[in-house]
């Protein structure tokens, strides 16, 4: 019975360590996702601004 208890304790310890590791990884991924979403919004704004400038330039081209 002591062997069973020791094995269970070892498995529980391993599970807890794995859970902690996954929590850290999850926090890291959440942070990276937030950064990438902010970068995506920034790039979308830059594309929109470039589109507006391009439309303005095209409007200045004389029609044939």
N, CA, C and O atoms as a Tinker XYZ file with bonds, in Angstrom:
   256  protein
     1  N      0.810000   -1.199000    0.000000    73     2
     2  CA     0.000000    0.000000    0.000000    64     1     3
     3  C      0.850000    1.259000    0.000000    63     2     4     5
     4  O      0.488000    2.262000   -0.615000    81     3
     5  N      1.986000    1.203000    0.693000    73     3     6
     6  CA     2.874000    2.362000    0.708000    64     5     7
     7  C      3.411000    2.657000   -0.689000    63     6     8     9
     8  O      3.588000    3.812000   -1.077000    81     7
     9  N      3.668000    1.571000   -1.442000    73     7    10
    10  CA     4.151000    1.762000   -2.812000    64     9    11
    11  C      3.091000    2.430000   -3.682000    63    10    12    13
    12  O      3.403000    3.303000   -4.492000    81    11
    13  N      1.859000    2.022000   -3.513000    73    11    14
    14  CA     0.761000    2.635000   -4.280000    64    13    15
    15  C      0.614000    4.099000   -3.934000    63    14    16    17
    16  O      0.412000    4.935000   -4.815000    81    15
    17  N      0.713000    4.413000   -2.653000    73    15    18
    18  CA     0.591000    5.795000   -2.206000    64    17    19
    19  C      1.753000    6.640000   -2.728000    63    18    20    21
    20  O      1.556000    7.777000   -3.156000    81    19
    21  N      2.945000    6.088000   -2.690000    73    19    22
    22  CA     4.119000    6.800000   -3.194000    64    21    23
    23  C      4.000000    7.034000   -4.696000    63    22    24    25
    24  O      4.348000    8.107000   -5.189000    81    23
    25  N      3.509000    6.029000   -5.424000    73    23    26
    26  CA     3.339000    6.180000   -6.869000    64    25    27
    27  C      2.281000    7.240000   -7.177000    63    26    28    29
    28  O      2.444000    8.047000   -8.092000    81    27
    29  N      1.209000    7.228000   -6.410000    73    27    30
    30  CA     0.161000    8.227000   -6.604000    64    29    31
    31  C      0.680000    9.627000   -6.287000    63    30    32    33
    32  O      0.379000   10.586000   -6.997000    81    31
    33  N      1.458000    9.734000   -5.222000    73    31    34
    34  CA     2.045000   11.024000   -4.859000    64    33    35
    35  C      2.972000   11.532000   -5.967000    63    34    36    37
    36  O      2.973000   12.720000   -6.288000    81    35
    37  N      3.749000   10.633000   -6.539000    73    35    38
    38  CA     4.657000   11.008000   -7.626000    64    37    39
    39  C      3.870000   11.469000   -8.855000    63    38    40    41
    40  O      4.223000   12.462000   -9.491000    81    39
    41  N      2.819000   10.747000   -9.178000    73    39    42
    42  CA     1.993000   11.117000  -10.332000    64    41    43
    43  C      1.326000   12.470000  -10.106000    63    42    44    45
    44  O      1.242000   13.287000  -11.024000    81    43
    45  N      0.853000   12.705000   -8.882000    73    43    46
    46  CA     0.227000   13.978000   -8.553000    64    45    47
    47  C      1.239000   15.117000   -8.637000    63    46    48    49
    48  O      0.924000   16.195000   -9.140000    81    47
    49  N      2.429000   14.886000   -8.155000    73    47    50
    50  CA     3.490000   15.886000   -8.222000    64    49    51
    51  C      3.824000   16.230000   -9.677000    63    50    52    53
    52  O      3.996000   17.397000  -10.028000    81    51
    53  N      3.910000   15.206000  -10.504000    73    51    54
    54  CA     4.181000   15.414000  -11.927000    64    53    55
    55  C      3.048000   16.194000  -12.586000    63    54    56    57
    56  O      3.289000   17.094000  -13.391000    81    55
    57  N      1.822000   15.844000  -12.240000    73    55    58
    58  CA     0.657000   16.532000  -12.789000    64    57    59
    59  C      0.645000   18.003000  -12.382000    63    58    60    61
    60  O      0.364000   18.870000  -13.210000    81    59
    61  N      0.942000   18.289000  -11.132000    73    59    62
    62  CA     0.981000   19.673000  -10.658000    64    61    63
    63  C      2.074000   20.475000  -11.360000    63    62    64    65
    64  O      1.861000   21.630000  -11.729000    81    63
    65  N      3.227000   19.870000  -11.542000    73    63    66
    66  CA     4.315000   20.556000  -12.237000    64    65    67
    67  C      3.925000   20.846000  -13.686000    63    66    68    69
    68  O      4.200000   21.927000  -14.207000    81    67
    69  N      3.292000   19.885000  -14.319000    73    67    70
    70  CA     2.858000   20.058000  -15.703000    64    69    71
    71  C      1.789000   21.148000  -15.797000    63    70    72    73
    72  O      1.785000   21.947000  -16.732000    81    71
    73  N      0.879000   21.169000  -14.812000    73    71    74
    74  CA    -0.163000   22.196000  -14.792000    64    73    75
    75  C      0.445000   23.573000  -14.645000    63    74    76    77
    76  O      0.038000   24.503000  -15.342000    81    75
    77  N      1.414000   23.727000  -13.752000    73    75    78
    78  CA     2.096000   25.023000  -13.592000    64    77    79
    79  C      2.783000   25.442000  -14.884000    63    78    80    81
    80  O      2.715000   26.602000  -15.289000    81    79
    81  N      3.436000   24.500000  -15.515000    73    79    82
    82  CA     4.126000   24.792000  -16.776000    64    81    83
    83  C      3.139000   25.249000  -17.850000    63    82    84    85
    84  O      3.415000   26.192000  -18.592000    81    83
    85  N      2.007000   24.587000  -17.930000    73    83    86
    86  CA     0.995000   24.965000  -18.917000    64    85    87
    87  C      0.403000   26.341000  -18.614000    63    86    88    89
    88  O      0.091000   27.095000  -19.536000    81    87
    89  N      0.247000   26.672000  -17.342000    73    87    90
    90  CA    -0.264000   28.002000  -16.978000    64    89    91
    91  C      0.699000   29.095000  -17.425000    63    90    92    93
    92  O      0.279000   30.121000  -17.959000    81    91
    93  N      1.981000   28.871000  -17.206000    73    91    94
    94  CA     2.987000   29.847000  -17.637000    64    93    95
    95  C      2.966000   29.991000  -19.156000    63    94    96    97
    96  O      2.998000   31.103000  -19.684000    81    95
    97  N      2.914000   28.870000  -19.842000    73    95    98
    98  CA     2.872000   28.908000  -21.310000    64    97    99
    99  C      1.617000   29.619000  -21.790000    63    98   100   101
   100  O      1.672000   30.381000  -22.755000    81    99
   101  N      0.492000   29.385000  -21.135000    73    99   102
   102  CA    -0.765000   30.025000  -21.511000    64   101   103
   103  C     -0.680000   31.537000  -21.312000    63   102   104   105
   104  O     -1.133000   32.300000  -22.165000    81   103
   105  N     -0.107000   31.971000  -20.199000    73   103   106
   106  CA     0.060000   33.396000  -19.951000    64   105   107
   107  C      0.948000   34.035000  -21.019000    63   106   108   109
   108  O      0.664000   35.132000  -21.501000    81   107
   109  N      2.009000   33.347000  -21.378000    73   107   110
   110  CA     2.914000   33.846000  -22.419000    64   109   111
   111  C      2.178000   33.963000  -23.748000    63   110   112   113
   112  O      2.308000   34.966000  -24.450000    81   111
   113  N      1.416000   32.951000  -24.086000    73   111   114
   114  CA     0.671000   32.981000  -25.347000    64   113   115
   115  C     -0.384000   34.086000  -25.357000    63   114   116   117
   116  O     -0.585000   34.742000  -26.378000    81   115
   117  N     -1.055000   34.291000  -24.228000    73   115   118
   118  CA    -2.043000   35.372000  -24.146000    64   117   119
   119  C     -1.388000   36.730000  -24.355000    63   118   120   121
   120  O     -1.933000   37.593000  -25.044000    81   119
   121  N     -0.225000   36.911000  -23.761000    73   119   122
   122  CA     0.512000   38.166000  -23.917000    64   121   123
   123  C      0.939000   38.371000  -25.370000    63   122   124   125
   124  O      0.785000   39.460000  -25.924000    81   123
   125  N      1.474000   37.321000  -25.974000    73   123   126
   126  CA     1.897000   37.406000  -27.368000    64   125   127
   127  C      0.704000   37.675000  -28.285000    63   126   128   129
   128  O      0.815000   38.441000  -29.242000    81   127
   129  N     -0.427000   37.051000  -27.994000    73   127   130
   130  CA    -1.631000   37.280000  -28.794000    64   129   131
   131  C     -2.062000   38.736000  -28.707000    63   130   132   133
   132  O     -2.392000   39.347000  -29.723000    81   131
   133  N     -2.061000   39.294000  -27.508000    73   131   134
   134  CA    -2.451000   40.691000  -27.337000    64   133   135
   135  C     -1.505000   41.608000  -28.115000    63   134   136   137
   136  O     -1.947000   42.571000  -28.741000    81   135
   137  N     -0.223000   41.315000  -28.075000    73   135   138
   138  CA     0.755000   42.115000  -28.822000    64   137   139
   139  C      0.524000   42.005000  -30.325000    63   138   140   141
   140  O      0.578000   43.005000  -31.040000    81   139
   141  N      0.270000   40.806000  -30.797000    73   139   142
   142  CA     0.043000   40.600000  -32.226000    64   141   143
   143  C     -1.259000   41.262000  -32.684000    63   142   144   145
   144  O     -1.333000   41.785000  -33.797000    81   143
   145  N     -2.274000   41.240000  -31.834000    73   143   146
   146  CA    -3.528000   41.899000  -32.185000    64   145   147
   147  C     -3.329000   43.413000  -32.271000    63   146   148   149
   148  O     -3.881000   44.060000  -33.161000    81   147
   149  N     -2.548000   43.977000  -31.354000    73   147   150
   150  CA    -2.251000   45.408000  -31.405000    64   149   151
   151  C     -1.465000   45.738000  -32.663000    63   150   152   153
   152  O     -1.736000   46.738000  -33.328000    81   151
   153  N     -0.494000   44.900000  -32.986000    73   151   154
   154  CA     0.305000   45.115000  -34.204000    64   153   155
   155  C     -0.577000   45.009000  -35.447000    63   154   156   157
   156  O     -0.412000   45.780000  -36.393000    81   155
   157  N     -1.503000   44.066000  -35.450000    73   155   158
   158  CA    -2.416000   43.892000  -36.576000    64   157   159
   159  C     -3.283000   45.132000  -36.756000    63   158   160   161
   160  O     -3.502000   45.580000  -37.881000    81   159
   161  N     -3.782000   45.690000  -35.645000    73   159   162
   162  CA    -4.583000   46.912000  -35.731000    64   161   163
   163  C     -3.750000   48.065000  -36.285000    63   162   164   165
   164  O     -4.227000   48.847000  -37.106000    81   163
   165  N     -2.511000   48.161000  -35.832000    73   163   166
   166  CA    -1.610000   49.207000  -36.317000    64   165   167
   167  C     -1.371000   49.064000  -37.819000    63   166   168   169
   168  O     -1.427000   50.047000  -38.557000    81   167
   169  N     -1.109000   47.853000  -38.264000    73   167   170
   170  CA    -0.853000   47.626000  -39.685000    64   169   171
   171  C     -2.103000   47.868000  -40.528000    63   170   172   173
   172  O     -2.008000   48.383000  -41.641000    81   171
   173  N     -3.258000   47.505000  -40.013000    73   171   174
   174  CA    -4.505000   47.756000  -40.741000    64   173   175
   175  C     -4.726000   49.250000  -40.901000    63   174   176   177
   176  O     -5.182000   49.703000  -41.951000    81   175
   177  N     -4.407000   50.018000  -39.867000    73   175   178
   178  CA    -4.535000   51.472000  -39.955000    64   177   179
   179  C     -3.568000   52.035000  -40.986000    63   178   180   181
   180  O     -3.932000   52.925000  -41.755000    81   179
   181  N     -2.358000   51.535000  -41.010000    73   179   182
   182  CA    -1.375000   52.005000  -41.986000    64   181   183
   183  C     -1.810000   51.683000  -43.413000    63   182   184   185
   184  O     -1.619000   52.494000  -44.319000    81   183
   185  N     -2.390000   50.508000  -43.614000    73   183   186
   186  CA    -2.886000   50.136000  -44.945000    64   185   187
   187  C     -4.024000   51.071000  -45.349000    63   186   188   189
   188  O     -4.093000   51.520000  -46.493000    81   187
   189  N     -4.910000   51.356000  -44.404000    73   187   190
   190  CA    -6.021000   52.265000  -44.687000    64   189   191
   191  C     -5.496000   53.660000  -45.052000    63   190   192   193
   192  O     -5.982000   54.278000  -45.999000    81   191
   193  N     -4.515000   54.147000  -44.308000    73   191   194
   194  CA    -3.939000   55.455000  -44.607000    64   193   195
   195  C     -3.261000   55.461000  -45.977000    63   194   196   197
   196  O     -3.389000   56.429000  -46.726000    81   195
   197  N     -2.553000   54.402000  -46.302000    73   195   198
   198  CA    -1.905000   54.310000  -47.609000    64   197   199
   199  C     -2.955000   54.284000  -48.715000    63   198   200   201
   200  O     -2.757000   54.881000  -49.773000    81   199
   201  N     -4.053000   53.607000  -48.480000    73   199   202
   202  CA    -5.129000   53.553000  -49.472000    64   201   203
   203  C     -5.715000   54.943000  -49.718000    63   202   204   205
   204  O     -5.986000   55.320000  -50.858000    81   203
   205  N     -5.905000   55.692000  -48.647000    73   203   206
   206  CA    -6.430000   57.055000  -48.782000    64   205   207
   207  C     -5.454000   57.916000  -49.578000    63   206   208   209
   208  O     -5.866000   58.673000  -50.457000    81   207
   209  N     -4.178000   57.803000  -49.275000    73   207   210
   210  CA    -3.169000   58.592000  -50.022000    64   209   211
   211  C     -3.131000   58.177000  -51.487000    63   210   212   213
   212  O     -3.026000   59.023000  -52.376000    81   211
   213  N     -3.217000   56.883000  -51.733000    73   211   214
   214  CA    -3.206000   56.392000  -53.113000    64   213   215
   215  C     -4.429000   56.897000  -53.875000    63   214   216   217
   216  O     -4.312000   57.320000  -55.025000    81   215
   217  N     -5.592000   56.855000  -53.246000    73   215   218
   218  CA    -6.807000   57.372000  -53.887000    64   217   219
   219  C     -6.652000   58.854000  -54.206000    63   218   220   221
   220  O     -7.084000   59.306000  -55.266000    81   219
   221  N     -6.039000   59.614000  -53.301000    73   219   222
   222  CA    -5.822000   61.046000  -53.535000    64   221   223
   223  C     -4.877000   61.259000  -54.712000    63   222   224   225
   224  O     -5.100000   62.148000  -55.533000    81   223
   225  N     -3.835000   60.457000  -54.799000    73   223   226
   226  CA    -2.907000   60.578000  -55.927000    64   225   227
   227  C     -3.593000   60.209000  -57.244000    63   226   228   229
   228  O     -3.396000   60.874000  -58.261000    81   227
   229  N     -4.387000   59.160000  -57.218000    73   227   230
   230  CA    -5.085000   58.752000  -58.441000    64   229   231
   231  C     -6.088000   59.823000  -58.891000    63   230   232   233
   232  O     -6.313000   60.003000  -60.088000    81   231
   233  N     -6.673000   60.513000  -57.950000    73   231   234
   234  CA    -7.624000   61.566000  -58.283000    64   233   235
   235  C     -6.920000   62.747000  -58.954000    63   234   236   237
   236  O     -7.549000   63.503000  -59.695000    81   235
   237  N     -5.643000   62.904000  -58.703000    73   235   238
   238  CA    -4.880000   64.023000  -59.294000    64   237   239
   239  C     -4.427000   63.733000  -60.726000    63   238   240   241
   240  O     -4.033000   64.654000  -61.443000    81   239
   241  N     -4.476000   62.475000  -61.150000    73   239   242
   242  CA    -4.057000   62.123000  -62.497000    64   241   243
   243  C     -5.118000   62.637000  -63.475000    63   242   244   245
   244  O     -6.304000   62.342000  -63.327000    81   243
   245  N     -4.685000   63.398000  -64.462000    73   243   246
   246  CA    -5.679000   63.924000  -65.417000    64   245   247
   247  C     -6.314000   62.813000  -66.264000    63   246   248   249
   248  O     -5.651000   61.848000  -66.641000    81   247
   249  N     -7.577000   62.966000  -66.548000    73   247   250
   250  CA    -8.281000   62.004000  -67.383000    64   249   251
   251  C     -7.909000   62.240000  -68.828000    63   250   252   253
   252  O     -7.660000   63.376000  -69.230000    81   251
   253  N     -7.868000   61.205000  -69.593000    73   251   254
   254  CA    -7.518000   61.351000  -71.017000    64   253   255
   255  C     -8.683000   61.768000  -71.826000    63   254   256
   256  O     -8.564000   61.936000  -73.039000    81   255
